[in-house]
Amino acid sequence: MGLGFASRYKWHLENRNLRIFWKRDIHNNSGDELDFDEIATDKVGGIFYFFLNIMMNIKLYVLIASAVILMISGCVEEKPELKTENDVNDSINKTNNLLNDTTVKEKEIPFETVSKGVDSGHKERKKYTITDNSDWMNLWDIHISPPLPEVDFNQEMIIAVFYGTIASGGYTTKITKVIENKTNLVVFIKEIIPGKSCIVSAGETSPYHIIKIQKVDKEVIFNVDKEVIYCDGR
C-alpha cells in the first residue's frame, strides 16, 4: 500500500530532522485516541501539519530577517554634512560681527578733570550732566568763584558729582572711569569714608569732582562705590 499524502509528508519531515511541537488530539468514531500514524493517514490531518510547519518556518524567517535588518541599520554611520566655502565665510563674518558688536557695547571713555577738591559752594548731594553753556555757567556760579573754564559743547560735555556738605574732613569723592555701552554712558564714582579710628579735621567739607569728556548722545548712569578707610591698621 502506497503512502498517502499526509504519510509521505510526515516521512519527509522526519527525514529532515524537523519536529512538530504541537499536535491536535483526534479521536475515531469509537472514541479511541488515534496515534500519530493514524492521524498522518488522514489527509485533513496531514494538511493541517503541513500548514502548521510552514507558518512556524515563516515566523522563523521573519525573526531572522528582522535581526539582520537591525544589525545592518546599526552599522550604517550617518555622514556629517560637509560645510561649503560660503558656510565657512558666513561663520567667520558672524564671529567678526560679534567681536565688533562687543567692542561697541562697552568701551572706556577718556576724561579730563576740570576741578576736584573738598571745598565747594555746592552744599547738596547731587550729580550733573551738562551739555550746554548756560547750565554750565549756572552750576559754576554755585560751585566756586574762579573764572568759568571753557568747554566746547559742540564736541564736549561736563559730568559733575558733589558729595554734599559734611561736618568733618576725611571724606572724598572721585570719578574713576567712564564706560560707554550700547545704550548708556556709565560713570563710576568712588566715595571714601573715614573709619571711626581715623583722625579728621573738625571743619565742614564738600567733596566734589568735575570732568570733561567727548560728547555722547546717550543716557548717563551713575554707579557709586563707597569705601570705608580704617586708620588702625585693619
C-alpha positions in Angstrom: 0.0 0.0 0.0 1.5 3.3 -1.0 1.9 6.2 1.4 -0.8 8.7 1.5 -0.2 12.5 1.2 0.0 13.0 4.9 2.1 9.9 5.5 4.6 11.0 2.8 4.8 14.5 4.3 5.3 13.0 7.8 8.1 10.8 6.4 9.6 13.9 4.7 9.6 15.9 7.9 11.1 13.1 10.0 13.9 12.6 7.5 14.8 16.3 7.6 15.1 16.1 11.4 12.2 18.6 11.8 10.0 18.4 14.8 6.4 19.4 15.3 5.9 21.0 18.7 2.1 20.9 18.8 -0.3 18.1 18.0 -4.1 18.2 18.0 -5.8 15.3 19.7 -8.1 13.4 17.2 -10.4 10.5 18.1 -12.1 7.9 15.9 -15.8 7.2 15.8 -15.4 4.8 18.7 -13.9 7.5 20.9 -10.4 5.9 20.9 -7.5 8.4 20.7 -5.5 8.0 17.4 -1.8 7.9 17.4 0.4 10.0 15.1 0.5 7.3 12.3 -3.3 7.1 12.3 -3.5 10.9 12.1 -1.0 11.0 9.3 -3.2 8.7 7.2 -5.9 11.4 7.4 -5.4 13.9 4.6 -7.0 16.6 6.6 -4.6 16.0 9.5 -1.7 15.9 7.1 -2.6 19.2 5.5 -3.0 20.7 9.0 0.5 19.7 10.0 1.8 20.8 6.6 0.5 24.4 7.0 1.5 24.4 10.7 5.1 23.8 9.8 5.0 26.4 7.0 3.7 29.0 9.5 6.4 28.1 12.0 9.1 28.4 9.4 7.7 31.8 8.2 7.9 33.2 11.7 11.4 32.0 12.0 12.4 33.6 8.7 10.7 36.9 9.7 12.7 36.9 13.0 16.0 36.2 11.2 15.3 38.9 8.6 14.4 41.5 11.3 17.6 40.7 13.2 19.7 41.2 10.0 18.0 44.5 9.3 18.7 45.8 12.8 22.3 44.8 12.5 22.7 46.5 9.2 21.0 49.7 10.3 23.1 49.8 13.4 26.3 49.6 11.3 25.3 52.4 8.9 27.0 55.6 10.1 25.4 58.9 9.2 27.9 61.0 7.3 28.3 64.5 8.7 27.2 67.4 6.5 30.1 69.0 4.8 30.3 72.8 5.0 30.8 74.7 1.8 33.1 77.6 1.4 30.2 80.0 1.7 29.2 78.4 5.0 32.7 78.9 6.4 32.8 82.5 5.3 29.4 83.2 6.9 30.7 81.7 10.2 33.8 83.9 10.0 31.7 87.0 9.3 29.3 86.3 12.1 32.2 85.9 14.5 33.8 89.2 13.4 30.5 91.0 13.7 30.1 89.6 17.3 33.5 90.9 18.2 32.9 94.3 16.7 29.5 94.4 18.5 31.1 93.6 21.8 33.6 96.4 21.2 30.8 98.9 20.6 28.8 97.6 23.6 31.4 98.5 26.1 34.5 100.8 25.9 36.2 103.2 28.3 35.9 106.9 27.5 38.9 109.1 28.4 38.2 112.2 30.5 39.8 115.3 31.7 39.5 116.7 35.3 38.2 120.3 35.3 38.2 120.7 39.0 38.4 118.4 42.1 38.6 119.0 45.8 36.7 119.1 49.2 35.7 122.8 49.3 32.7 123.6 47.1 29.9 126.1 47.5 27.6 123.4 46.3 26.1 122.1 49.5 23.7 119.5 48.2 24.5 115.9 47.3 23.9 115.8 43.5 25.2 114.7 40.2 25.0 116.6 36.9 25.3 116.1 33.2 25.9 119.4 31.5 25.6 119.7 27.7 25.2 123.5 27.1 27.0 126.7 28.2 24.0 128.1 30.1 23.7 125.2 32.5 27.5 125.2 32.9 27.6 128.8 33.9 24.8 128.3 36.5 26.5 125.3 38.0 29.9 127.0 38.2 28.4 130.1 39.9 27.1 127.8 42.7 30.2 125.8 42.9 33.1 128.4 43.1 34.1 131.9 42.2 37.1 131.5 39.8 36.6 132.2 36.1 34.5 129.7 34.2 36.6 127.1 32.4 36.0 127.0 28.6 34.1 124.0 27.2 33.2 123.4 23.5 29.7 121.9 24.0 29.5 121.1 20.3 32.0 118.3 20.9 32.3 118.0 24.7 30.1 117.6 27.8 30.5 118.1 31.6 30.0 115.4 34.3 29.9 116.8 37.9 29.4 114.9 41.2 29.0 116.6 44.6 29.1 114.7 47.8 27.3 117.4 49.8 28.4 119.2 53.0 29.9 117.0 55.8 30.7 118.1 59.3 34.2 116.9 59.2 37.1 116.1 56.9 38.4 112.8 55.6 35.7 112.4 53.0 36.4 112.4 49.3 34.6 111.7 46.1 36.1 111.0 42.7 35.2 109.7 39.2 37.3 106.6 38.5 36.2 105.8 35.0 33.5 106.3 32.3 32.3 103.3 30.3 30.2 103.6 27.1 28.0 100.6 26.2 25.4 100.1 23.5 22.7 102.2 25.2 24.2 104.1 28.1 27.2 106.1 29.5 28.1 104.7 32.9 30.1 107.0 35.3 31.8 105.1 38.1 32.3 107.0 41.3 34.2 106.1 44.4 33.4 107.7 47.7 35.9 107.5 50.5 34.6 107.5 54.1 36.9 107.7 57.1 36.5 105.0 59.8 35.9 105.8 63.5 39.6 105.3 64.4 40.7 108.0 61.8 41.7 111.5 63.0 39.9 114.0 60.8 39.5 117.8 60.7 36.5 119.3 62.5 35.6 121.8 59.8 32.9 121.3 57.2 33.9 119.9 53.8 32.1 119.5 50.5 33.9 117.0 48.3 33.4 117.2 44.5 34.8 116.1 41.1 34.1 117.7 37.8 35.3 116.2 34.5 35.1 116.9 30.8 34.5 114.2 28.2 33.7 113.8 24.5 30.0 114.5 23.9 27.9 111.4 23.7 24.2 111.3 23.0 23.3 108.6 25.5 21.6 108.4 28.9 24.2 108.9 31.7 24.0 106.4 34.6 26.0 106.9 37.9 27.5 103.9 39.7 28.6 104.8 43.2 31.0 102.6 45.2 31.6 103.5 48.9 34.8 102.5 50.6 35.5 102.9 54.4 39.1 103.6 55.3 40.3 102.3 58.6 43.2 104.1 60.2 44.0 101.5 62.9 45.7 99.1 60.5 42.7 96.9 59.7 
